[in-house]
């Protein structure tokens, strides 16, 4: 031990000193040393048990020396390391008295573990075998004095434990550590007395561990009853909200203090972090239950529910707490019978708010329509804020509710009335079409952009909606898109109708006839500008498909008769060229409907071929690609080739039947011919 002594100490014996050996500087060094030794051995010191060692030995074993000595300013140290007093050599080691702290001094110095050990030693001495009659009186006095000291120690330990959440110095931290050791020591002594056959002292069992738990329970209750959290940001909160927030903040601060500071004063087996967590959880839960029993307004209900389901779990999920607390054992703050009504009230309020907010968005759009204003343009495209604003409200409110109730299916209740909004939006859309004002087309183009945004949102964020609501909304949006396309394209078809009539006639085989159709189409496509890119692409794709349908319908009417191979070859070249030029026009405008060109090309091949098996193979190819091709369509196409006999046409149609049945079983194939009416 002497090798570890600080240099300021004389190298003689470090176990005891005479009183007069110690000078003032020496006492200062001694004080620092005892503090150093106490901190160095404190973490390794554990409950001493029930040994029969003396109080002095016990104190030394625990690394605790009480610093109380008489000072002598004349104490000096000579050059060879020996100590002198008033110029005379010190007495021998055996003559030096050891100064040990008594119970009162230990209590005053907050050495509660050592104080407890002293009392246990006295208890062992007093409650041993008493054989002499003259010792009985002294025994009774000793017991009375010991009982008083026991009460004094218990009171001091209780005071120390009560300060657990407000430790402000190393001395207080050390005192709590010592108090915890004393409690465990007394628990062991209680257990030893239970195993003895003799009558225990009146104060046994002490049950200090049980009392410790009770003190902490009352401490937690008082801190949540009178939280010390600042109230500066509670100005806009109701009394209930302010109460909940103050308790929640106090809980958070105290639990952080427990895992950062208090935890270090307790041995791991006491699991103090989980003990505090249970106390705070139970106390906070009891307070919130009382609040939940009241009829709360919507704001208070929402605030309470967010603390129960969102904020409080968020506190426990913080890494510094989660690593020290078993959160699963804590359970819910509120039972289901109180939680369910709160959730229903909260979700109903969120649903009502959502419908009000998105209703206002639609009302604003209607107001602009009524005032005759055109929608704003963005990069030359008509746009409307309806979809963006509505999507923001839905996404924000439902996502927030999902976090609060922690159940995506419950949160979907908020959007259960969205079908009503979509119905109102659809009626507004149809009213714009019906009135057909000068700015109707601009509004419809803006609405098409909204329809696209809504569709994408319903598909990509499907978890925000009940399945039936999502399907109904998508169905309504599809109808809106189709009615918008019809409204915008009907005038185009009306202008192109005179050119359609010449398709499939004798004049049709003349190149300039289809040239006029293409020129008029290109002029009308310019009138369809003002749509966003994706909406414009869909619209002209729809126009391209409708024009192709009309082309095939006119061709299959059979007004032109292809009596011989030459005229059939001419028709083949005309259809193929028309298909190519029509495709090029729409591709230049942004359409991606390349498959429509293939239909006309395959039909042209049928007109050119003369060999029956070759015609069968081409019909087979056409029917495989488009299973909605019917025998009526095939008959009308074959009738254009007037040099085919009725028997040949029957053979071709008969061999086609099985192919059409197999193709119809494939759900991935396209449909086209079902739109072509054939008489």
Protein Blocks (a to p, Z undefined) as FASTA:
>chain_A
ZZmpcfkbccfbfkbccfklpcfklmmmmmmmmmmmmmmmmmmpccebjafbdfklmmmm
nopacddddddfkbccdfkopaceehiacddfklpccddddfklmmmnopaklmmmmmmm
mmmmmmmccfbfklmmmmmmmmmmmmmmmmmmmmmmmmmmmmmmmccbfklmmmmmmmmm
mmmmmmmmmmmmmmpmbdcdfkbcfklmmmmmmmmmmmmmmmmmmccbdfklmmmpcfkl
mmmmmmmmmmmmmmmmmmmmmmmmpcfklommlmmmmmmmmmmmmmmmmmmmpccdfklm
mmmmmmmmmmmmmmmmpmklmmmccfklnopfbdfklmmmmmmmmmmmmmmmmmmmmmmm
mmmmmmmmmnopacddeehiacdfklmmmmmmmmmmmmmmmmmnopaklmmmmmmmmmmm
mmmmmmmmmmmmmnopaklmmmmmmmmmmmmmmmmmmmmmmmlpcfklmmmmmmmmmmmm
mmmmmmmmmmmmmmmmmmmmmgopaklmpmklmmmmmmmmmmmmmmmgoiafklmmmmmm
mmmmmmmmmmmmmmmnomaccfbfklmmmmmmmmmmmmmmmmmmmmmnopablmlmmmmm
mmmmmmmpmbfklmmmmmmmmmmmmmmbcfklmmmmmmmmmmbcfklmmmmmmmmmmmmm
mmmmpmkbccfklmpccZZ
